Amino acid sequence: MNDMASYSLVRVRCDAMKCGKITKISNAKAIHGLRPQKWSGTKYVFCNGEDEVPMVNDGKILDAPEKYVNFYTAINTDEMTVAW
């Protein structure tokens, strides 16, 4: 389950319908979609950033939106850590 407002990914335990683990995805403004890898033995979920943002947000390229990027992040679902 993704939380678009706080750019985090939540693993829900279906046996108890409780939050199992929360992972924050840094540098992303919001997470729009979650995509599981199609290979059957996968342990990754891919998260698509919703809006383009500056890669280095130090205020130098705020007037150059053509230099903004969109983040695409892989989450290891076993450990709930950012893989890349």
Buried (B, 14 or more C-beta within 10 A) or exposed (E): EBBEEEBBBEBEEEEEEEEEEEBEBEBBBBBBEEEEEEEEEEBBBBBBBBEBBBEEEEEEBEEEEEEBEEBEBBBBBEEBEBEE
